[in-house]
């Protein structure tokens, strides 16, 4: 039996890890799932620190190559494994994909991750009851921008009607929308375009198989 070369260090709830799981599924790449329990602090072990010195998931091992950070991993996969490309050839559409990805990766997700939610500093400033409200505020702000940005570009998916050649934006949107609905129990009726995209993602096995509840380290709430 052929040994799987790719190893993904992931946490079930991590939306950053989910982006990479979707990409691997879309490209038809098999991988070993290496669970890293962020709640137990396994990301701070000496072994994992060698893979990613900033101690975040995901990290990807491909033979002798190690890449950390979801954006870097996705770009690496796109160049190393060009089958089923995730980016359009059209430069304008490609730029929109980058813009969507950056809104999620830089302006929404960092404000809801575990480091923020367990931060004593944030709790002292806001109070434990206000942390989720603070997260929801920033998700809502980002979603409002995405709804406006995509209104002239979206088809069935974020920037067209085919998931291949246009999926970069969708890789970032799908986990974030799922987190907003499931983890932070938000009412997204004011974002009909994003909800329509979410319905489309729910029809795709590559997206569904990457969801938090489908992962081997999933812990029911």
Backbone as CSV, one residue per row, in Angstrom:
resi,resn,N_x,N_y,N_z,CA_x,CA_y,CA_z,C_x,C_y,C_z
1,UNK,0.847,-1.203,0.000,0.000,0.000,0.000,0.879,1.249,0.000
2,UNK,0.568,2.183,-0.875,1.367,3.407,-1.000,1.194,4.287,0.227
3,UNK,2.304,4.753,0.755,2.270,5.603,1.933,1.829,7.016,1.551
4,UNK,0.917,7.577,2.342,0.454,8.933,2.084,1.549,9.924,2.433
5,UNK,1.879,10.783,1.500,2.983,11.719,1.710,2.535,12.952,2.491
6,UNK,1.325,13.396,2.272,0.847,14.619,2.895,0.335,14.357,4.308
7,UNK,0.732,15.228,5.233,0.252,15.160,6.608,-0.279,16.534,6.986
8,UNK,-1.529,16.577,7.400,-2.138,17.847,7.798,-2.314,17.875,9.303
9,UNK,-1.668,18.842,9.937,-1.822,19.060,11.368,-2.974,20.044,11.547
10,UNK,-4.026,19.569,12.190,-5.311,20.267,12.148,-6.016,20.168,13.493
11,UNK,-6.951,21.065,13.704,-7.864,21.005,14.849,-9.275,21.093,14.294
12,UNK,-10.154,20.269,14.783,-11.476,20.137,14.173,-12.223,21.451,14.038
13,UNK,-12.099,22.326,15.034,-12.883,23.560,15.042,-12.205,24.704,14.303
14,UNK,-10.953,24.541,13.961,-10.188,25.607,13.314,-10.708,25.882,11.905
15,UNK,-11.186,27.099,11.687,-11.662,27.455,10.351,-10.494,27.574,9.375
16,UNK,-9.297,27.927,9.887,-8.116,27.978,9.028,-7.769,26.583,8.520
17,UNK,-7.853,25.594,9.414,-7.605,24.210,9.003,-8.667,23.739,8.024
18,UNK,-9.892,24.176,8.237,-10.997,23.774,7.362,-10.750,24.234,5.928
19,UNK,-10.191,25.430,5.751,-9.881,25.921,4.399,-8.974,24.931,3.664
20,UNK,-7.961,24.469,4.373,-7.000,23.559,3.753,-7.641,22.198,3.506
21,UNK,-8.463,21.736,4.426,-9.150,20.454,4.227,-10.011,20.496,2.965
22,UNK,-10.709,21.607,2.744,-11.526,21.743,1.534,-10.646,21.687,0.295
23,UNK,-9.546,22.432,0.317,-8.653,22.469,-0.844,-8.099,21.089,-1.163
24,UNK,-7.672,20.361,-0.160,-7.151,19.008,-0.369,-8.230,18.113,-0.970
25,UNK,-9.454,18.258,-0.481,-10.562,17.457,-1.026,-10.848,17.817,-2.481
26,UNK,-10.883,19.106,-2.776,-11.169,19.543,-4.144,-10.101,19.053,-5.116
27,UNK,-8.866,19.053,-4.665,-7.776,18.612,-5.525,-7.605,17.097,-5.541
28,UNK,-8.408,16.399,-4.747,-8.337,14.945,-4.729,-7.061,14.406,-4.116
29,UNK,-6.509,15.137,-3.158,-5.252,14.748,-2.519,-5.530,14.034,-1.199
30,UNK,-5.005,12.843,-1.067,-5.147,12.102,0.185,-4.115,12.612,1.187
31,UNK,-4.496,12.571,2.456,-3.583,13.063,3.486,-3.853,12.368,4.812
32,UNK,-2.828,12.339,5.638,-2.979,11.850,7.005,-3.407,13.016,7.888
33,UNK,-4.438,12.779,8.675,-4.942,13.817,9.577,-4.230,13.672,10.920
34,UNK,-3.501,14.702,11.297,-2.801,14.707,12.578,-3.467,15.739,13.488
35,UNK,-4.239,15.268,14.433,-4.995,16.159,15.306,-4.076,16.870,16.297
36,UNK,-4.297,18.173,16.444,-3.579,18.992,17.415,-4.640,19.631,18.315
37,UNK,-4.694,19.198,19.557,-5.728,19.692,20.475,-5.318,21.054,21.019
38,UNK,-5.928,22.098,20.499,-5.574,23.458,20.904,-6.002,23.754,22.329
39,UNK,-7.101,23.153,22.761,-7.591,23.391,24.128,-6.610,22.836,25.157
40,UNK,-5.992,21.699,24.816,-5.015,21.079,25.722,-3.614,21.665,25.551
41,UNK,-3.455,22.565,24.604,-2.166,23.210,24.412,-1.143,22.401,23.643
42,UNK,-1.612,21.438,22.844,-0.669,20.594,22.101,0.099,21.369,21.032
43,UNK,-0.398,22.554,20.681,0.299,23.380,19.687,1.591,23.968,20.246
44,UNK,1.764,23.880,21.565,2.959,24.439,22.193,4.022,23.392,22.505
45,UNK,3.809,22.159,22.081,4.812,21.131,22.308,6.042,21.419,21.460
46,UNK,7.214,20.978,21.910,8.435,21.191,21.110,8.309,20.603,19.707
47,UNK,7.610,19.474,19.590,7.468,18.826,18.285,6.688,19.697,17.323
48,UNK,5.574,20.272,17.812,4.777,21.106,16.906,5.448,22.453,16.661
49,UNK,6.140,22.971,17.650,6.830,24.252,17.476,7.868,24.192,16.365
50,UNK,8.436,23.002,16.124,9.373,22.841,15.015,8.664,22.991,13.673
51,UNK,7.387,22.593,13.633,6.616,22.698,12.397,6.142,24.129,12.169
52,UNK,5.693,24.774,13.240,5.204,26.148,13.131,5.582,26.921,14.387
53,UNK,6.625,27.742,14.324,7.119,28.446,15.509,6.111,29.382,16.154
54,UNK,5.077,29.796,15.404,4.071,30.676,16.009,2.960,29.882,16.665
55,UNK,3.016,28.547,16.545,2.139,27.637,17.293,0.660,27.749,16.929
56,UNK,0.387,27.911,15.638,-0.985,27.884,15.141,-1.159,26.704,14.190
57,UNK,-2.381,26.211,14.082,-2.726,25.277,13.012,-3.398,26.097,11.900
58,UNK,-3.329,25.576,10.669,-2.791,24.287,10.242,-1.312,24.355,9.894
59,UNK,-0.734,23.157,9.804,0.591,22.991,9.226,0.523,21.773,8.309
60,UNK,1.255,21.835,7.230,1.246,20.754,6.244,2.657,20.240,6.026
61,UNK,2.800,18.924,6.117,4.047,18.257,5.769,3.863,17.568,4.425
62,UNK,4.767,17.848,3.514,4.761,17.201,2.207,6.163,16.673,1.958
63,UNK,6.416,15.436,2.406,7.771,14.919,2.345,8.674,15.718,3.254
64,UNK,9.705,16.316,2.685,10.641,17.124,3.463,10.211,18.586,3.579
65,UNK,9.111,18.933,2.946,8.636,20.316,2.959,7.582,20.511,4.039
66,UNK,7.724,21.574,4.825,6.736,21.934,5.843,6.265,23.355,5.565
67,UNK,4.946,23.522,5.488,4.362,24.841,5.259,3.300,25.080,6.328
68,UNK,3.338,26.237,6.945,2.327,26.600,7.940,1.598,27.858,7.497
69,UNK,0.416,28.069,8.059,-0.491,29.173,7.730,-1.341,28.781,6.523
70,UNK,-2.645,28.895,6.684,-3.557,28.397,5.654,-3.339,29.070,4.307
71,UNK,-3.111,30.380,4.290,-2.936,31.078,3.018,-1.696,30.553,2.299
72,UNK,-0.609,30.390,3.037,0.627,29.877,2.441,0.443,28.441,1.967
73,UNK,-0.252,27.643,2.748,-0.481,26.249,2.360,-1.295,26.174,1.080
74,UNK,-2.341,26.983,0.986,-3.182,26.973,-0.209,-2.394,27.382,-1.448
75,UNK,-1.547,28.380,-1.320,-0.739,28.799,-2.455,0.271,27.716,-2.825
76,UNK,0.818,27.058,-1.824,1.751,25.955,-2.078,1.046,24.824,-2.821
77,UNK,-0.131,24.444,-2.348,-0.874,23.361,-2.998,-1.227,23.723,-4.433
78,UNK,-1.568,24.992,-4.653,-1.948,25.432,-5.995,-0.777,25.308,-6.970
79,UNK,0.419,25.586,-6.486,1.591,25.526,-7.354,2.160,24.111,-7.463
80,UNK,2.157,23.371,-6.365,2.745,22.030,-6.375,1.801,21.016,-7.019
81,UNK,0.502,21.196,-6.806,-0.498,20.258,-7.319,-1.525,21.033,-8.152
82,UNK,-1.192,21.341,-9.399,-2.024,22.242,-10.210,-3.343,21.639,-10.691
83,UNK,-3.558,20.338,-10.455,-4.825,19.758,-10.885,-5.986,20.435,-10.148
84,UNK,-7.106,20.561,-10.852,-8.291,21.221,-10.285,-7.908,22.580,-9.670
85,UNK,-7.438,23.521,-10.463,-6.967,24.807,-9.938,-8.048,25.562,-9.171
86,UNK,-7.603,26.290,-8.175,-8.511,27.001,-7.286,-8.635,28.482,-7.625
87,UNK,-7.814,28.963,-8.550,-7.830,30.377,-8.905,-8.130,30.561,-10.386
88,UNK,-8.893,31.593,-10.729,-9.187,31.859,-12.145,-7.972,32.445,-12.849
89,UNK,-7.929,32.305,-14.160,-6.844,32.908,-14.935,-7.049,34.411,-15.085
90,UNK,-8.295,34.849,-15.110,-8.608,36.265,-15.256,-8.066,37.045,-14.052
91,UNK,-7.249,38.056,-14.309,-6.578,38.766,-13.215,-7.555,39.521,-12.316
92,UNK,-8.633,40.059,-12.893,-9.597,40.776,-12.069,-10.317,39.824,-11.121
93,UNK,-10.785,38.707,-11.657,-11.459,37.734,-10.803,-10.505,37.170,-9.749
94,UNK,-9.251,36.992,-10.137,-8.264,36.513,-9.172,-8.091,37.528,-8.043
95,UNK,-8.072,38.799,-8.393,-7.937,39.844,-7.373,-9.122,39.855,-6.416
96,UNK,-10.330,39.625,-6.947,-11.511,39.572,-6.083,-11.399,38.390,-5.117
97,UNK,-10.907,37.264,-5.609,-10.699,36.105,-4.734,-9.723,36.433,-3.611
98,UNK,-8.637,37.108,-3.948,-7.669,37.496,-2.919,-8.293,38.470,-1.916
99,UNK,-9.096,39.383,-2.434,-9.712,40.373,-1.553,-10.666,39.718,-0.564
100,UNK,-11.492,38.807,-1.054,-12.409,38.083,-0.168,-11.626,37.294,0.873
101,UNK,-10.612,36.564,0.412,-9.803,35.769,1.328,-9.182,36.640,2.408
102,UNK,-8.719,37.813,2.020,-8.055,38.691,2.982,-9.040,39.291,3.979
103,UNK,-10.248,39.611,3.546,-11.248,40.126,4.483,-11.511,39.111,5.587
104,UNK,-11.659,37.848,5.192,-11.906,36.798,6.187,-10.660,36.562,7.035
105,UNK,-9.513,36.381,6.377,-8.301,35.969,7.082,-7.700,37.062,7.958
106,UNK,-7.887,38.318,7.569,-7.250,39.407,8.304,-8.206,40.223,9.159
107,UNK,-9.490,40.247,8.769,-10.419,41.164,9.445,-11.554,40.490,10.205
108,UNK,-11.728,39.196,10.037,-12.795,38.484,10.761,-12.214,37.387,11.646
109,UNK,-11.591,36.408,11.035,-11.165,35.218,11.772,-10.220,35.500,12.944
110,UNK,-9.223,36.384,12.814,-8.329,36.600,13.955,-9.031,37.123,15.202
111,UNK,-10.202,37.732,15.023,-10.926,38.315,16.147,-11.867,37.320,16.818
112,UNK,-11.882,36.083,16.341,-12.761,35.073,16.926,-12.007,33.804,17.312
113,UNK,-10.699,33.774,17.093,-9.993,32.514,17.328,-9.798,32.255,18.819
114,UNK,-9.269,31.077,19.119,-9.180,30.640,20.510,-8.317,31.563,21.353
115,UNK,-7.257,32.111,20.750,-6.377,33.010,21.486,-7.154,34.206,22.026
116,UNK,-8.081,34.719,21.216,-8.899,35.861,21.634,-9.943,35.437,22.658
117,UNK,-10.607,34.329,22.409,-11.714,33.911,23.261,-11.276,33.516,24.667
118,UNK,-10.032,33.067,24.808,-9.553,32.691,26.149,-8.643,33.759,26.755
119,UNK,-8.514,34.872,26.076,-7.618,35.921,26.535,-8.122,36.563,27.832
120,UNK,-7.287,36.571,28.840,-7.630,37.230,30.103,-7.731,38.741,29.908
121,UNK,-6.904,39.275,29.021,-6.928,40.712,28.765,-8.275,41.123,28.177
122,UNK,-8.737,40.367,27.180,-10.028,40.674,26.568,-11.148,40.543,27.587
123,UNK,-11.062,39.496,28.410,-12.109,39.294,29.419,-12.138,40.430,30.426
124,UNK,-10.956,40.910,30.827,-10.901,42.008,31.790,-11.450,43.299,31.190
125,UNK,-11.201,43.512,29.892,-11.651,44.740,29.247,-13.135,44.711,28.910
126,UNK,-13.626,43.532,28.495,-15.001,43.432,28.008,-15.933,42.706,28.968
127,UNK,-15.370,41.799,29.772,-16.213,40.931,30.590,-16.514,39.653,29.826
128,UNK,-16.616,38.551,30.530,-16.797,37.250,29.877,-18.079,37.183,29.057
129,UNK,-19.120,37.882,29.500,-20.395,37.841,28.781,-20.372,38.637,27.482
130,UNK,-19.414,39.531,27.355,-19.373,40.405,26.185,-18.448,39.896,25.079
131,UNK,-17.662,38.869,25.368,-16.694,38.418,24.361,-17.380,37.898,23.100
132,UNK,-18.441,37.119,23.269,-19.139,36.574,22.099,-19.826,37.689,21.324
133,UNK,-20.389,38.653,22.043,-21.012,39.803,21.370,-19.977,40.575,20.564
134,UNK,-18.786,40.687,21.096,-17.689,41.371,20.412,-17.310,40.617,19.142
135,UNK,-17.219,39.276,19.234,-16.922,38.445,18.070,-18.013,38.614,17.015
136,UNK,-19.267,38.526,17.435,-20.375,38.658,16.487,-20.353,40.013,15.792
137,UNK,-20.005,41.047,16.513,-19.936,42.392,15.919,-18.952,42.417,14.752
138,UNK,-17.780,41.813,14.946,-16.759,41.845,13.904,-17.107,40.921,12.741
139,UNK,-17.768,39.813,13.023,-18.247,38.960,11.929,-19.276,39.712,11.100
140,UNK,-20.198,40.368,11.772,-21.242,41.119,11.072,-20.646,42.232,10.216
141,UNK,-19.661,42.921,10.750,-18.999,43.992,9.999,-18.318,43.438,8.747
142,UNK,-17.618,42.326,8.894,-16.946,41.718,7.749,-17.921,41.176,6.720
143,UNK,-18.993,40.551,7.211,-20.000,40.002,6.289,-20.695,41.098,5.505
144,UNK,-20.909,42.244,6.137,-21.535,43.365,5.425,-20.653,43.799,4.256
145,UNK,-19.351,43.834,4.477,-18.421,44.195,3.407,-18.407,43.141,2.307
146,UNK,-18.426,41.880,2.685,-18.411,40.791,1.705,-19.684,40.775,0.866
147,UNK,-20.799,41.035,1.504,-22.075,41.060,0.790,-22.053,42.130,-0.303
148,UNK,-21.508,43.296,0.020,-21.410,44.378,-0.955,-20.396,44.051,-2.052
149,UNK,-19.265,43.526,-1.656,-18.199,43.229,-2.610,-18.633,42.208,-3.648
150,UNK,-19.345,41.183,-3.215,-19.652,40.055,-4.095,-20.931,40.213,-4.916
151,UNK,-21.699,41.263,-4.660,-22.995,41.379,-5.333,-22.867,41.458,-6.852
152,UNK,-21.731,41.961,-7.341,-21.538,42.077,-8.786,-20.662,40.963,-9.362
153,UNK,-20.275,40.007,-8.524,-19.355,38.966,-8.970,-19.861,37.553,-8.743
154,UNK,-20.742,37.380,-7.795,-21.158,36.034,-7.414,-22.051,35.382,-8.459
155,UNK,-21.838,34.076,-8.635,-22.752,33.229,-9.385,-23.297,32.227,-8.389
156,UNK,-23.218,30.960,-8.723,-23.598,29.943,-7.745,-22.617,29.967,-6.580
157,UNK,-21.351,30.298,-6.904,-20.317,30.413,-5.886,-19.829,31.863,-5.829
158,UNK,-18.809,32.126,-5.053,-18.450,33.512,-4.738,-18.134,34.370,-5.959
159,UNK,-17.410,33.791,-6.924,-17.042,34.603,-8.095,-17.361,33.909,-9.411
160,UNK,-18.363,33.049,-9.407,-18.753,32.382,-10.643,-19.600,31.158,-10.393
161,UNK,-19.859,30.410,-11.449,-20.737,29.244,-11.349,-19.991,27.924,-11.265
162,UNK,-18.658,27.966,-11.340,-17.856,26.753,-11.224,-16.990,26.854,-9.985
163,UNK,-16.970,25.775,-9.199,-16.164,25.823,-7.986,-14.679,25.722,-8.308
164,UNK,-14.320,24.964,-9.357,-12.933,24.948,-9.787,-12.658,26.213,-10.600
165,UNK,-11.459,26.695,-10.509,-10.998,27.941,-11.136,-11.504,29.185,-10.425
166,UNK,-12.378,29.021,-9.448,-12.885,30.205,-8.760,-13.076,29.954,-7.268
167,UNK,-12.413,28.958,-6.698,-12.762,28.502,-5.359,-11.997,29.172,-4.240
168,UNK,-10.956,29.924,-4.529,-10.147,30.494,-3.458,-11.011,31.255,-2.458
169,UNK,-11.876,32.117,-2.957,-12.746,32.874,-2.059,-13.658,31.949,-1.272
170,UNK,-14.186,30.933,-1.937,-15.114,30.013,-1.283,-14.450,29.232,-0.156
171,UNK,-13.156,28.927,-0.298,-12.435,28.206,0.744,-12.403,28.997,2.044
172,UNK,-12.401,30.308,1.927,-12.378,31.158,3.109,-13.798,31.451,3.607
173,UNK,-14.722,31.604,2.681,-16.091,31.938,3.071,-16.803,30.785,3.777
174,UNK,-16.686,29.592,3.227,-17.464,28.466,3.744,-17.225,28.203,5.232
175,UNK,-15.974,28.084,5.690,-15.769,27.844,7.127,-16.229,29.008,7.999
176,UNK,-16.092,30.246,7.477,-16.491,31.402,8.282,-18.002,31.497,8.426
177,UNK,-18.722,31.234,7.351,-20.184,31.239,7.432,-20.661,30.127,8.356
178,UNK,-20.052,28.947,8.228,-20.418,27.820,9.093,-20.192,28.168,10.566
179,UNK,-19.060,28.797,10.875,-18.769,29.183,12.256,-19.779,30.200,12.778
180,UNK,-20.129,31.163,11.934,-21.102,32.173,12.345,-22.444,31.542,12.693
181,UNK,-22.864,30.582,11.863,-24.168,29.942,12.076,-24.150,28.950,13.224
182,UNK,-23.132,28.111,13.273,-23.126,26.995,14.214,-22.449,27.316,15.548
183,UNK,-21.291,27.934,15.482,-20.545,28.189,16.715,-21.041,29.431,17.443
184,UNK,-21.321,30.481,16.673,-21.710,31.751,17.290,-23.199,32.041,17.140
185,UNK,-23.940,31.081,16.621,-25.417,31.109,16.522,-25.950,32.466,16.071
186,UNK,-25.431,32.946,14.955,-25.839,34.248,14.441,-26.994,34.119,13.466
187,UNK,-27.839,35.117,13.451,-28.910,35.242,12.468,-28.330,36.001,11.275
188,UNK,-28.234,35.326,10.143,-27.602,35.923,8.961,-28.602,36.319,7.885
189,UNK,-29.845,36.512,8.269,-30.857,36.823,7.256,-30.580,38.145,6.534
190,UNK,-29.794,39.018,7.133,-29.469,40.282,6.462,-28.387,40.098,5.391
191,UNK,-27.882,38.857,5.264,-26.848,38.564,4.270,-27.328,37.444,3.339
192,UNK,-28.326,37.736,2.502,-28.918,36.684,1.663,-27.931,36.081,0.669
193,UNK,-26.994,36.873,0.168,-26.024,36.336,-0.785,-25.140,35.296,-0.098
194,UNK,-24.652,35.609,1.087,-23.805,34.665,1.809,-24.569,33.398,2.172
195,UNK,-25.831,33.539,2.537,-26.638,32.358,2.846,-26.862,31.504,1.604
196,UNK,-27.027,32.156,0.468,-27.188,31.398,-0.786,-25.904,30.636,-1.113
197,UNK,-24.770,31.276,-0.910,-23.497,30.589,-1.122,-23.359,29.403,-0.171
198,UNK,-23.771,29.595,1.064,-23.692,28.508,2.041,-24.531,27.307,1.605
199,UNK,-25.688,27.569,1.027,-26.531,26.479,0.504,-25.795,25.714,-0.601
200,UNK,-25.075,26.454,-1.444,-24.315,25.809,-2.523,-23.180,24.958,-1.956
201,UNK,-22.510,25.457,-0.927,-21.430,24.687,-0.308,-21.965,23.391,0.307
202,UNK,-23.184,23.468,0.834,-23.773,22.291,1.473,-24.064,21.163,0.489
203,UNK,-24.013,21.476,-0.799,-24.254,20.454,-1.820,-22.979,19.751,-2.274
204,UNK,-21.822,20.232,-1.815,-20.546,19.727,-2.306,-19.866,18.829,-1.273
205,UNK,-19.639,17.560,-1.590,-18.961,16.661,-0.651,-17.596,17.169,-0.206
206,UNK,-16.858,17.814,-1.101,-15.522,18.314,-0.737,-15.596,19.321,0.397
207,UNK,-16.658,20.097,0.434,-16.858,21.072,1.502,-17.440,20.391,2.744
208,UNK,-18.431,19.551,2.539,-19.094,18.898,3.672,-18.149,17.987,4.439
209,UNK,-17.296,17.275,3.730,-16.364,16.359,4.402,-15.294,17.096,5.196
210,UNK,-15.140,18.379,4.939,-14.134,19.173,5.648,-14.690,19.866,6.886
211,UNK,-15.994,19.791,7.110,-16.614,20.505,8.216,-16.123,19.990,9.566
212,UNK,-16.163,20.831,10.581,-15.672,20.443,11.909,-16.260,19.136,12.431
213,UNK,-17.571,18.969,12.286,-18.226,17.791,12.855,-17.893,16.494,12.140
214,UNK,-17.202,16.584,11.002,-16.809,15.384,10.253,-15.371,14.949,10.571
215,UNK,-14.683,15.678,11.436,-13.275,15.389,11.684,-13.096,14.362,12.802
216,UNK,-12.024,13.583,12.740,-11.839,12.513,13.726,-11.659,12.991,15.155
217,UNK,-11.225,14.249,15.345,-11.028,14.781,16.698,-12.207,15.639,17.163
218,UNK,-13.318,15.577,16.429,-14.489,16.376,16.776,-14.986,16.069,18.180
219,UNK,-15.310,17.114,18.917,-15.860,16.979,20.275,-17.214,17.657,20.306
220,UNK,-18.307,16.888,20.476,-19.640,17.481,20.512,-19.766,18.495,21.653
221,UNK,-20.486,19.556,21.412,-20.680,20.580,22.454,-21.673,20.091,23.500
